Amino acid sequence: MKQIPIKSFSISVIILREIAGDAEILLLRRNHTLVGEWCQISGAIEDGETAWQAALREMQEETGLTPLRLYSGDICEEFYEADRDAITVVPVFVAYVDFAAEVTLNPEHSEYKWVSLDWAQDMVPFGGQRRVLRHIKQEFVMRDPNKHLLIAEVR
């Protein structure tokens, strides 16, 4: 009997900022894979990196942003990739940035928007992303994040 492999080789980062007592998420319009779609940061884990180190690196590379705090999102994106005939599991991280932090896009993206999590759910292309955004709203916006999920404070 053939088995479908489960692979975990990339990360996802939800970037949040607080504005007037509410939260906004940063969405990026993609230029390469999923061209034209609005997505959060994602990227491969490089040799010698932990998943959270990859999250920090990808965040810096794709947006020029450094988080004030980085958390485990306590959720994974999971999806089947037909071209790999594999189930991919992607750990999600949540990064808080200063409201005034300036975004500098790399060539992987053509534009960015700060939007509410509710609005973001209408912009992202996949149901799995919407499921993650609902979880992030519940666990990181509607309440303070669990202190045990904190990975790093960067100041």
DRENTORKOL-617667 format. One record per residue (C-alpha): residue number from 1; residue in one letter; x, y, z. Coordinates in steps of 0.1 Angstrom, whole numbers, plus 5000, padded with zeros to 4 digits. Example, Ala and Ser with C-alpha at 12.3 -4.5 7.8 and 13.67 -1.06 7.14 Angstrom:
<lonus>
(1,"A",(5123,4955,5078))
(2,"S",(5137,4989,5071))
</lonus>
This chain:
<lonus>
(1,"M",(5000,5000,5000))
(2,"K",(5013,5034,4990))
(3,"Q",(5016,5061,5017))
(4,"I",(5013,5098,5010))
(5,"P",(5042,5116,5028))
(6,"I",(5037,5144,5053))
(7,"K",(5062,5172,5047))
(8,"S",(5071,5202,5068))
(9,"F",(5097,5224,5050))
(10,"S",(5082,5259,5052))
(11,"I",(5067,5285,5076))
(12,"S",(5039,5311,5075))
(13,"V",(5040,5344,5094))
(14,"I",(5009,5365,5103))
(15,"I",(5021,5401,5109))
(16,"L",(4999,5422,5132))
(17,"R",(4999,5458,5142))
(18,"E",(4976,5475,5167))
(19,"I",(4957,5505,5156))
(20,"A",(4931,5524,5177))
(21,"G",(4926,5494,5200))
(22,"D",(4921,5470,5171))
(23,"A",(4944,5448,5150))
(24,"E",(4954,5449,5114))
(25,"I",(4971,5421,5094))
(26,"L",(4997,5427,5067))
(27,"L",(4988,5410,5034))
(28,"L",(5011,5409,5004))
(29,"R",(5002,5405,4967))
(30,"R",(5024,5377,4952))
(31,"N",(5045,5380,4920))
(32,"H",(5057,5344,4917))
(33,"T",(5038,5314,4930))
(34,"L",(5000,5322,4933))
(35,"V",(5006,5353,4912))
(36,"G",(4982,5381,4921))
(37,"E",(4969,5365,4952))
(38,"W",(4969,5382,4986))
(39,"C",(4988,5361,5012))
(40,"Q",(5007,5363,5045))
(41,"I",(5045,5357,5045))
(42,"S",(5057,5322,5038))
(43,"G",(5090,5307,5029))
(44,"A",(5113,5277,5032))
(45,"I",(5132,5266,5062))
(46,"E",(5169,5266,5053))
(47,"D",(5195,5241,5065))
(48,"G",(5205,5248,5100))
(49,"E",(5175,5269,5109))
(50,"T",(5147,5263,5133))
(51,"A",(5112,5271,5120))
(52,"W",(5110,5303,5141))
(53,"Q",(5144,5315,5128))
(54,"A",(5131,5310,5093))
(55,"A",(5100,5330,5102))
(56,"L",(5122,5359,5114))
(57,"R",(5144,5357,5083))
(58,"E",(5115,5355,5058))
(59,"M",(5098,5384,5075))
(60,"Q",(5129,5405,5072))
(61,"E",(5136,5395,5036))
(62,"E",(5100,5399,5023))
(63,"T",(5090,5431,5042))
(64,"G",(5120,5446,5059))
(65,"L",(5102,5444,5092))
(66,"T",(5115,5432,5126))
(67,"P",(5089,5421,5151))
(68,"L",(5085,5435,5186))
(69,"R",(5073,5400,5196))
(70,"L",(5072,5367,5179))
(71,"Y",(5048,5339,5189))
(72,"S",(5040,5304,5179))
(73,"G",(5005,5307,5164))
(74,"D",(4996,5274,5180))
(75,"I",(4982,5262,5146))
(76,"C",(4995,5248,5114))
(77,"E",(4983,5252,5078))
(78,"E",(4977,5218,5062))
(79,"F",(4971,5211,5026))
(80,"Y",(4976,5185,4999))
(81,"E",(5000,5194,4970))
(82,"A",(4993,5174,4939))
(83,"D",(5026,5182,4923))
(84,"R",(5045,5167,4952))
(85,"D",(5018,5141,4960))
(86,"A",(5023,5150,4996))
(87,"I",(5005,5166,5026))
(88,"T",(5023,5197,5036))
(89,"V",(5021,5210,5072))
(90,"V",(5032,5246,5078))
(91,"P",(5037,5260,5113))
(92,"V",(5022,5295,5117))
(93,"F",(5039,5322,5136))
(94,"V",(5024,5356,5148))
(95,"A",(5046,5387,5147))
(96,"Y",(5036,5420,5163))
(97,"V",(5052,5451,5147))
(98,"D",(5052,5487,5157))
(99,"F",(5023,5507,5141))
(100,"A",(5046,5531,5124))
(101,"A",(5070,5504,5110))
(102,"E",(5076,5509,5073))
(103,"V",(5072,5480,5049))
(104,"T",(5099,5474,5022))
(105,"L",(5088,5448,4998))
(106,"N",(5112,5424,4980))
(107,"P",(5106,5413,4943))
(108,"E",(5084,5384,4955))
(109,"H",(5055,5409,4960))
(110,"S",(5040,5438,4941))
(111,"E",(5020,5455,4968))
(112,"Y",(5009,5453,5004))
(113,"K",(4978,5463,5025))
(114,"W",(4971,5465,5062))
(115,"V",(4936,5453,5067))
(116,"S",(4913,5440,5095))
(117,"L",(4913,5402,5100))
(118,"D",(4877,5401,5089))
(119,"W",(4886,5419,5057))
(120,"A",(4916,5396,5052))
(121,"Q",(4894,5365,5053))
(122,"D",(4877,5378,5021))
(123,"M",(4910,5385,5004))
(124,"V",(4930,5353,5009))
(125,"P",(4925,5325,4983))
(126,"F",(4923,5293,5005))
(127,"G",(4899,5280,5031))
(128,"G",(4929,5269,5052))
(129,"Q",(4942,5304,5053))
(130,"R",(4907,5316,5065))
(131,"R",(4907,5290,5092))
(132,"V",(4941,5302,5104))
(133,"L",(4929,5338,5104))
(134,"R",(4898,5329,5125))
(135,"H",(4921,5312,5150))
(136,"I",(4945,5341,5151))
(137,"K",(4917,5366,5157))
(138,"Q",(4903,5344,5185))
(139,"E",(4936,5337,5202))
(140,"F",(4957,5368,5195))
(141,"V",(4933,5397,5190))
(142,"M",(4902,5390,5211))
(143,"R",(4925,5380,5240))
(144,"D",(4961,5384,5250))
(145,"P",(4983,5357,5235))
(146,"N",(4992,5328,5258))
(147,"K",(5026,5337,5274))
(148,"H",(5039,5302,5268))
(149,"L",(5036,5308,5230))
(150,"L",(5061,5337,5231))
(151,"I",(5093,5328,5212))
(152,"A",(5112,5361,5212))
(153,"E",(5109,5397,5222))
(154,"V",(5129,5419,5199))
(155,"R",(5135,5455,5210))
</lonus>
